[in-house]
């Protein structure tokens, strides 16, 4: 069973930075896609960025040029990162890690990011 463990959320000031990590383990298949999504109360969860096992990442319009997604594909563990620079108050949300592969779609528990003005 795939497990996703997120870390790195917290409080930052506008213009500052944070780095999120997501460690995936257990039953990971090659060819998966990992991604970061975020959600605020009353709104739908939205794509922040996603990155395939091999290939180029995709970014949501609101974070392009400020956030950078990357990943490290280990033997039995895949780790994904999100470097968030030039943070804005509207980046405040719960950020979720997601891994999609054949026969499975998995989500982390979420980590809170709060940006103060």
N, C-alpha and C positions, 0 to 999 in steps of 0.2 A: 504494500500500500504506500503510495507516494505521500510524503509529508513535506510541508512547506513551513519554514520558520522564518519570520521576518524580524528585522531589528533595525535600529538606527533612527526611528522617529523621535519627535520631541518638539521643543520650542525654538524658534529662530526669529530674528528680527528681519523686517523687510530689507532686501538687498543682501541678506546673508546666504548661508548655504547649509545643506544637510546631505548626508549620504545614507541611503537605505540599502540593506542587504536582504537577500532571500536565499536561504539554503534549502535545496531540494534533495531528498534522499528517499530510497526505497522504491524499487521497481521502475526506475527511470529508463525510458526507451530513447534511442537516438531519433533524431528527426523531430523532437518536440519543439514547441514554441513557448517561451516564457515571457511574461509581461507584467507591467504594473498598471493597475487601475485605481481610481480614487472615487470617493463618494462623500457627498455632504448631505445633511438631513433634508429630506423632501425631494432630492434629485436622483436621477438614475446614475448608476455607476458608469464612469467614462474611462476610455482608454487614455493612459498617460504615454506609454511607450511599450513596444514589444520587440522581441528579438528572437529569431529562429536559432536552432541548434548550430546551423551554419548559414551565414548570410547577413544581409544588411538589416538594421533596425528600422522601425517605423515609429514616428512620433505624433502625438496629438498636436493639433494646431496651436493650442495655448501654451505649450511648453517648448516648442521647437526653438532651438538656439539657446535655451537656458538649461535644459536637462540633458543628461547623457546616460544612456543605458549601455550596460556591458554585461558579459557573462564569462564564467570560467567553467569549462566542461571537463570535470574530473572523471575518473573511472566509474565511480558509483555515486557521485554527488555532483550536482550542477549548482553553481552559485551565481546569482544574478545581482547586479548592483544598479542603483540609480543615483547619480550625482546630480543634485539639485542646486543650481546657482541662481543668483539674482532673484531670490524668492520674493513673492508678492503675497499680500494678505489673502488674495483669492486662491492661492495654492493650499490654503488650509482645508484639510479633509482627512478622512481615514484612507490610507493607502493599502491596497491589497496586492499580493503577489498571486500570479496565476500560472499554471503549467498545463498545457494542452498537448496530448499525445494520442496515438491510436488507443482506443478503448478507455480513454480517461480524460477528465477535465477537473482540475484540482485548484482549490483556493486556500490561501493562508488565512490566518485569523485577523489580519489587519493591524496596522500601526498608525497611531495618530500623529499627524504633522500639523503644527499650529504656527502661523506666521503673524507676528504682531507688527502693527504699523508704527 
